[in-house]
Every structure is written in structure tokens, then in C-alpha cells.
């Protein structure tokens, strides 16, 4: 039983445009990878991710995504202004394939996630096909 988590730095995301970010995330999700983003997506990017996912859903291979965000907000006015000027969106976002995310417990300060891989013979065949096996 394998579950892959990819942690993506804010710097990696900063080098990509919105469309590139969405494509990058969806490509990983389709390979059954859970992606942890160091920086929150913009609300517009979240909407684009949902729209792109809806276009790509396939009953056999791709069932959709789950994503959750923990926001880390600046406390004072100076920090808020500095964040706005720097263009940083603090927070942490987890995006994963629906078929792997079993349960999510979301609290104000943390996310607890249970991920499970299908260990039936049919599930193993699907995973092997995705990884390039027979």
C-alpha cells in the first residue's frame, strides 16, 4: 500500500501562472498523488481548479479532487499591508484525488486526513495501469 505526498514550495508556485498551476496540480492528482501546497491558491485559482476538474472527470479513471485549506492570517495592519505588497497568500492547501481521501477532519488550526488506497485486485490493476505497468 503506497500513498505519495508531494510538498510544493511557494517558490515553485510563484514561477507558474494560474493555468500552469492548475495543470501541474491536476497532472499530479491524476497520478494518485496528494499535493500539499505551501501557499494558498487565490480564490480565482481555486474556482479554476474546480472547473478544470469538472471537465476532466471520467467514471473509469478520474473521479475528482478534494481540497482543503488552512489560512494563516496576519494579525496587524502592517503585516496585512506587507503581505498584500509582497503578493504572498499564507496558508497551506492539500489537494488529493477523491478516490484516496477517505475522511477529513477540519479544525480551525489543523487538518486531519485519512487516505486509503484500494488494495483489492481491481484497485491494484488500476494503480499499475496509471504507473505504466500492465
Wavefront OBJ file of the C-alpha trace (Angstrom):
o trace
v 0.000 0.000 0.000
v 1.600 3.262 -1.174
v 0.378 6.810 -0.856
v 2.554 9.534 -2.327
v 2.570 13.061 -0.894
v 4.259 15.856 -2.843
v 5.105 19.013 -0.912
v 5.273 22.031 -3.231
v 7.071 25.181 -2.145
v 5.706 28.692 -2.529
v 8.688 29.500 -4.772
v 7.750 26.704 -7.189
v 4.185 28.014 -7.376
v 5.355 31.619 -7.810
v 7.179 30.660 -11.031
v 3.945 29.393 -12.580
v 0.983 31.256 -13.997
v -2.543 30.330 -12.893
v -3.169 27.936 -15.800
v 0.205 26.271 -15.220
v -0.549 25.807 -11.508
v -3.901 24.196 -12.261
v -2.385 21.876 -14.858
v 0.517 20.997 -12.529
v -1.860 20.093 -9.682
v -4.283 18.102 -11.876
v -1.452 16.139 -13.505
v -0.263 15.012 -10.074
v -3.768 14.217 -8.834
v -4.427 12.035 -11.887
v -1.351 10.014 -10.875
v -2.920 9.424 -7.420
v -0.596 11.871 -5.673
v -1.741 14.009 -2.753
v -0.310 17.518 -3.169
v 0.480 19.799 -0.242
v 0.940 23.425 -1.295
v 2.967 25.685 0.973
v 0.924 28.656 -0.161
v -2.841 29.017 -0.555
v -4.268 29.368 -4.039
v -6.092 32.576 -4.881
v -9.909 32.230 -4.778
v -9.955 32.636 -8.575
v -7.404 29.811 -8.925
v -9.492 27.581 -6.643
v -12.519 28.205 -8.877
v -10.434 27.427 -11.987
v -9.194 24.206 -10.349
v -12.772 23.124 -9.668
v -13.842 23.975 -13.235
v -10.881 22.125 -14.760
v -11.585 19.114 -12.547
v -15.228 19.007 -13.627
v -14.151 18.977 -17.293
v -11.708 16.100 -16.652
v -13.892 13.768 -14.558
v -14.065 10.269 -16.016
v -16.092 7.489 -14.358
v -13.338 4.918 -15.002
v -10.082 6.731 -14.279
v -10.553 10.146 -12.642
v -13.265 10.685 -10.040
v -12.397 14.219 -8.939
v -10.491 16.038 -6.227
v -10.771 17.023 -2.599
v -9.031 20.155 -1.405
v -8.767 21.841 1.943
v -7.030 24.970 3.104
v -5.778 26.246 6.433
v -5.450 30.009 6.399
v -2.719 31.752 8.320
v -3.709 35.368 8.509
v -1.560 38.323 9.524
v -2.636 39.886 12.797
v -1.805 43.543 12.471
v -2.377 46.146 9.791
v 1.350 46.354 8.985
v 1.548 42.607 8.385
v -1.550 42.700 6.187
v -0.116 45.536 4.096
v 3.248 43.754 3.809
v 1.516 40.555 2.647
v -0.514 42.477 0.079
v 2.564 44.256 -1.299
v 4.616 41.043 -1.387
v 1.756 39.166 -3.020
v 2.018 36.261 -0.550
v -1.005 34.199 0.351
v -0.170 32.482 3.593
v -1.737 29.189 4.356
v -1.484 25.537 3.498
v -3.558 23.726 0.885
v -3.955 19.974 0.493
v -5.293 18.637 -2.813
v -5.879 14.950 -3.422
v -7.795 12.520 -5.590
v -11.284 11.737 -4.315
v -10.635 8.000 -4.529
v -7.778 8.242 -1.984
v -9.213 10.700 0.536
v -11.214 8.598 2.985
v -12.000 11.222 5.632
v -11.077 14.780 6.506
v -11.447 16.412 9.894
v -11.120 20.142 9.558
v -10.454 22.301 12.605
v -9.519 25.997 12.713
v -5.837 25.219 13.360
v -5.300 21.871 11.661
v -6.496 19.331 9.143
v -6.513 15.615 9.882
v -6.733 13.445 6.790
v -7.169 9.710 6.389
v -6.103 8.476 2.965
v -6.609 4.918 1.823
v -5.563 3.088 -1.290
v -7.744 0.375 -2.823
v -5.966 -2.919 -2.074
v -8.405 -5.141 -3.969
v -7.109 -6.830 -7.099
v -9.147 -4.439 -9.281
v -7.703 -1.451 -7.419
v -4.154 -2.778 -7.834
v -4.714 -3.195 -11.582
v -5.872 0.425 -11.881
v -2.828 1.684 -9.979
v -0.429 -0.392 -12.107
v -2.046 0.984 -15.292
v -1.579 4.534 -14.043
v 2.074 3.918 -13.208
v 2.713 2.462 -16.648
v 2.521 -1.235 -15.720
v 0.244 -3.925 -17.128
l 1 2 3 4 5 6 7 8 9 10 11 12 13 14 15 16 17 18 19 20 21 22 23 24 25 26 27 28 29 30 31 32 33 34 35 36 37 38 39 40 41 42 43 44 45 46 47 48 49 50 51 52 53 54 55 56 57 58 59 60 61 62 63 64 65 66 67 68 69 70 71 72 73 74 75 76 77 78 79 80 81 82 83 84 85 86 87 88 89 90 91 92 93 94 95 96 97 98 99 100 101 102 103 104 105 106 107 108 109 110 111 112 113 114 115 116 117 118 119 120 121 122 123 124 125 126 127 128 129 130 131 132 133 134
